[in-house]
Amino acid sequence: MIVLIDAGNTRLKLGWIDPETAVRESHPLAIRHHDLHQIAAWLDHLAPAPRAALGVNVAGKALADALDELFRRRYGYAISWISGQAQAAGVRNAYDTPSQLGPDRWVSMIGLARHAHDGPQLLASFGTATTLDTLGPDPTGHAGGLVFHGGLILPGPALMRSSLASGTANLPEANAAPAAYPTHTQQAIGSGIAAAQAGALLRQWREGLERFGQAPRVYSTGGAWPQVEEEVQRGLARAQSDLNLPRQAAQWLPSPALDGLARLALSDAE
């Protein structure tokens, strides 16, 4: 058994995989950074004891050190932390400097590859930051090859709300459902944030349609998805209708980073 760790900006997710059978956890453990004490109880229920731990970390060195210490004390080994790579598990990284790609984004692309079909895919991750990343066919024509083509990073919904509240004298930190024509300030802020998030996604969706000649299939993930889901799905459906394309709603993925780590664990075991 190998433990899988996705250490994000505000919370951690932990799962596991048996590389011999490819069996995965049914429900990952999701906790805040200050709840690391819960990991020991979760590990107590794993049998047999894990022989390794594989992870990605975007939350800083202090958190990585604390997790490493926990695994050293308990099992005698540190976590193998993944960084951006030029290629892994059948996916090529088109970043100019592959190591500069955030490890969570990289392994999420590897996880997204399990849903691969003949066309491009767009993963929209709505967290502390929003990332919009495209996985698609290899432009060199390599048969069966998948390439991370690049993507956008922008502030997530919570950062947009807090920046308005802290950077202005009179605007509150609002959290209201979007409306076409907001009639009060809370609604205006909530609608503006949802529109910005959905607009960025639709921009990348249209870029994918132009580059690949086929509309990307959209997948969503991240804790802030419920705040923008209505606006994203409405905008996507409208764009598909305007272009006479089949209706295809954004599909939720609970843990693409853990999925990618699981694929890496399996490829390492081969």
Protein Blocks (a to p, Z undefined) as FASTA:
>chain_A
ZZdddddfkbccdddddfknopacfbdcdddfklmmmmmmmmmmpccddfbdcdddfebj
klmmmmmmmmmmmnopacddddddfbeghiacfbfblmlpcfklmmmmmmmmmmgcfbdc
ddddddfbccdddddddfklpghiacdebdcddddfklmmmmmmmmpmkbccddddddfb
dcbfklmmmmmmmmmmmmmmmmmmmmmmmmnopacddddedjklmmmmmmmmmmmmmmmm
mnopacddddddfblmlmmmmmmmmmmmZZ
